Amino acid sequence: MQDKQRQILVTSALPYANGSIHIGHLVEYIQTDIWVRFQKMQGHTCYYVCADDAHGTPIMLRAQKESISPEALIERISEEHQADFKDFSVTFDNFHSTHSDENQWLANTIYEELNKKGHINKRTIKQAYDPEKEMFLPDRFIRGECPKCGSSDQYGDSCESCGATYNPTDLKNPVSAISGSTPIEKESEHYFFKLGDFEDKLHKWTRAGHLQAEVTNKLDEWFEAGLQEWDISRDKPYFGFEIPNAPGKYFYVWLDAPIGYLASFKNLCDKTELNFDEWCSADSDTEMYHFIGKDIIYFHALFWPAMLEGSGFRTPSAIYAHGFLTVDGQKMSKSRGTFITARTYLNHLNHEYLRYYFAAKLGSGVDDIDLNLEDFTARVNSDLIGKVVNIASRCSGFIKKRFAGKLSAYIHDETLFKIMVDTNKDIANAYEAREYSKAMREIMALADKANQYIDGHKPWVIAKEEVRDEELQAVCTMGINCFRLLILYLKPVLPALAANTEDFLNITPMQWQDAALPLTDHQINKYKPLMTRVEKDHVDAMVKESKEDLNLNETKQEILTGPLADDPIADEISFEDFMKIDLRIAKIVKAEHIEGADKLLQLTLSLGDETRKVFAGIKSAYAPEDLEGKLTVMVANLAPRKMRFGLSEGMVLAAGPGGKDLFILHPAKGAEPGMKVK
């Protein structure tokens, strides 16, 4: 135990209350839970709180689609979320909802304090309005042509083809993603948080050790552009909290969502003897940490600390961002069966397999991690079964049969025991720094030493000679003590295995300071298998269950769990219009990266007697060297379009949901550059 007991409040980002938890989400909750369990094993006072993010337009629309109230929807989803977390051993000290009295009180308090100090501005703006649904449209509920490059089917705030950002009113030929109608412009008075008032303080705060270095560097882009006012209001109809003294105006979900951290903690305080003000006031000497995904850094590292600073609450001690999860090197995919929900995983596999595998992959940075299903199977079987659990099974039988479950009175190899005890400092430092992969390597290196010790002394050989019983008992006792230390170090990652081990060893729950105390002259219980191997057929069954069901009703249901309702089909065109499109076979002569472009590659295409340069938004799916020399299909008679990076002279056809799951269309064998596609 460290000299000073710390008081720590920890949160994970709030899961959105309109869909299931999947294994990508679990990266964060498992990462956080491991850190919290480690802190508690150290003897620190540590509270882990979370809540469902229960407000916003998508929840309102899904509830309407299901003909239930938003309250009924979020209650049902909350039960599902909490069951999934429990079964993955993600243990919150409190799980609440942003649709709560505590959150409304805190949101109002923070807003009114900011308003009183002059940090809230209001002005009339023009917005896209759906005349059929009679509602203003959030940016992501508008689709149309990019005003910069002309690409079709783009969101109302940014273009996935050229990377441009813009206002929804700038879209060409906009369409409501809710009703399919053409939006109109309508004026509305909105409320804005003057983020720029805190620019100097935020500039210092983001460089004071509260963030990872790569996050601080990313924030420089926003500081260079100047911090803009943040629209914190939405018009009715909207599921959320009405802004005080502003009838028909509601807090934007991103205002009250992070406040939900404090609301969940306040709910815990109200149920216990904890003092909320002592933990959350500006002069508090407690610690507060947020674990989040790298996609929501902007809200957490700029808006959130500014809101807290301006309203007299404490700011975070640190914000820890992590990367995304890929499966077998690619974005999770329903069609490949790698979009795996928490419950589907649990239907087939031990949850601690995944906890260990994530721990073995996670570092303290924001890099993405990959769940390779073959490596997952091999690593869990090799490390947890072959190296760790195997020690207990190899030694316990001799102790039970020959010595009635009694361990010897001394440690057989003091040198090895000291090495294993002393290593706990390095392992503890790795856990504290969120370098879990390093901690797992240290633990498995100790497991190798323990197995070498057992292999070297060969208790199965000693057991053949009764005159060597004392040696046999001592060697197996040493093995059991090595096993106990390995499980103690793995306990933050594998709490269920640790609990079963404590029952087997007949000991009280292990704490970090117990490492130096050997287990000698002690009665253990009969060994029962603590963990079984990962079976490939179970993994295959999980993937099979996860594969996308093309049933129309289920497809629509899944759409509604995302940020958008069904995308409307574009306006009907005539057969004559379609026949105007000239599709040609083209050879990709050259493919190049474009400086400053996140999603585009520049392709030089040969049509036989001429070449064209085309910009294609396929960078996330293809490396340039993978494309050169291949044939594809292009729209040859598309008018040249001036884009941010130059002139694009056509369009390459591709299919797929986007990102890495995007595939350029290849012609059949025998095709030649310039050949017309019919």
Disulfide bonds with the S-S distance in Angstrom:
none
